[in-house]
């Protein structure tokens, strides 16, 4: 009740507490996001919104076609399999992709934040630190899982090979380094209770803002 009451009382703060949820591929960021949502904390899923923006934003579409060719779209929808093959083994082309998509996704995220009415709001993204957008948030929560666990999750989820997962991992900051950059870390190794960890972090955040 302490968490719920704080979240729903917009008079607690003149500005909401902005939380970032980050972690490498397969770490389980969405698990933490879903737990936050049970407390009625709004969560902006940057990866999900990026997919929507890539399919619907004319400026982004034009930029991607100019950079990677008309084949990256099929009937107005991004050919993700093709684009993945192009960028995930080519750091320079990945930078080009990010330079086209990240500014729009970050801008949309800021607009979303400004429209929220809760005392705590959150944004889930894998590359806060890589994109330089972590500075706009008040608190960073890292979600950690051992590499073997992460690989197994992504192989089963996305139906791709171990090598393809490792290739994607190479484009993200080392997981241990990323966790050290965060204010709090949730361990999602299928052994520890994630719900309890998230609840304790939220209680700590609230206590620090009420004192």
N, C-alpha and C positions, 0 to 999 in steps of 0.2 A: 504493500500500500504506500510506503514511503516513496518509492520510485514513481509509481503511478500518479500520485498526487502532485509530485514535483513536475513531472512531464506535462501534465494537463493544466497546470497553473501558469498561464502566460505572464502573470504579474511577478513571477519569481525573478526575472531578469529583464533588463531593457532590451538585450539582444540574446537570442538563443545560444546555447552551448553547441558548437559545431564539432561533431565527432567524425573522424575518418577511420574507416575499417580497411585494413590492407593486409596483404600477404601474398606469397607466391601462388602460382597456378596449383590448384588442388589442395590448398591449405584449409579450405572450408570457410571462406569469408561469408558465403551466403548463409551458413548455419548461424553465425553470430548475428547477421542482419535479421534473420527470422526471429531470433530471440528478442532483439531490440523492438521489433514490430509488435511482439506480444505485450509490450509495455506502452504501446501506441506511439512509439518513437518513429517518426517518418524516416524512411531510408531511400536515398537516391542511389540507384544502381548504375554506376557510370558505364560499365561494360554493356549492360542491357540497353541503356540509352544511346550509347555509341552505335550499336547495331541499328537502332531505329533511325538515328540521324543519318547514317551512311546510306540507308535505303530511301530516305525521304527528303534530305536537304540538297537542293539543286546545286549550291555552291560546292559542297563537299563532293557530290557526284561528278561534277565537271572537273574538279581538281584531280580526283582519282583516275578518271578516264584520260586526262592529259598526261598524268604521270605514268600510268601502267597499261594504257590501251583500252579500247572499247570492250574487249572481251571480259573485263572485270565485272561487267554488269550483264545479266541475262534477263530480258523482259523487265527491266527496271529494278531488279534485285541484285545485290552484290553477289558475285561468284566467290564465296568465301574460301572455298577449297583452292581455287586458282590463286587468289591474292595471298593466301597463306604460303603457298609454294614459292611465290615470288619474294616475299619479304622475310620469312622467318630464318632463312639461311643467308640473308644479305643485310647486314647492319645499316648500310647506307640507304637502301630502299625502305627499310623499316623506319628510319628517321624521316624520310619523305612522307610516308604514310602518316606517321604521328604528327608531323607539322601541318598536315591538311586537316586531320580529324580532331586533335586535342584542343585547339583553341575554341572550336565550336562546342565540344562536349563540356569543357570547363565553363564557358559562358552560359550554356543552358543550365548547368548545375548551380551557378550563382543565382540565376533567375528563380530556380526552384527553391533554393534556400530562402530567398527573400519573400516568398509567398507562404512560407510555413508559419503556423501559429503556436507550435509547441515550444516548451522551454528547452528541450533537447532535440536536435535533429542530427541525422547522420548521412554520410556518403560512403558507399562501398566502391573501391577501385583497387586494381592491382598495382598501379604505377604512380602513386602520389609523389614519391620521391624522384622517380625517373622523369616525370613530367614537370616537376617544380611546383606543383599545386598544393603541396602539403602546408605551405605557409599561410594559406587562407583559412586553415582550420585551427580550432583551439586545442584539441586532443587527438592523438593518434593511437588507435588500438591495433596492434599487430596480431595476426592469427598464424600460429606456427604449427607445422606438422613435419615430421622427419621426411627426408627426400624420398625414401622408398615408399612411404605411405602415400605421398602426393602423387608419385608416378603411377602407382597402382590405381588410385582414384581416377586420374585423368584418362588412363588407358581404358578403364571400364566405362567411364562416362562418355567420352568422345569417340570411342572405338578407333583409336589411332595406335601407332606403335610406340614402344618405349623410346626409340630414337627420336621420334617426332616430338614427344613430350620434352625430352632433354634439350632438343633444339629450341623449343619455346622458352625453357627455363634460362637458357644462356642469354636471353634478351632482357632479363630482369635482374635487379640487384641481388647479390648473394643473400640468402634468406637470413643467415645469422646477423649480417650487417643491418639488414632492414629492420629486424626486431630490436636491435640496439638503438635505432633511431626513433622507435615508438615510445610513448609514455606508459603504455600497459601492453602486456602480451597474454593472449589466450592460447593455451596449448590444446590443440585439437588432434590428439594422437590416437583416438578411439579407446583410450584408457581412462582419461580424466573427464569429469563432468563439465561440459562447456557451459551449461546453464548456470551453474553455481559460480563459475569464474566471472561470467558476464554480470551477474547480479552483484557480486562483490565490487567489481569495477564501477558500476553505476552508483552504488551506495557511496563509494569513496569520492567520486566526482561530485555528487550532491552535497556531501558533508563539507567538502572544500569550498564549495560555492555558497554555502549557507553561513560559514564562519566569517 
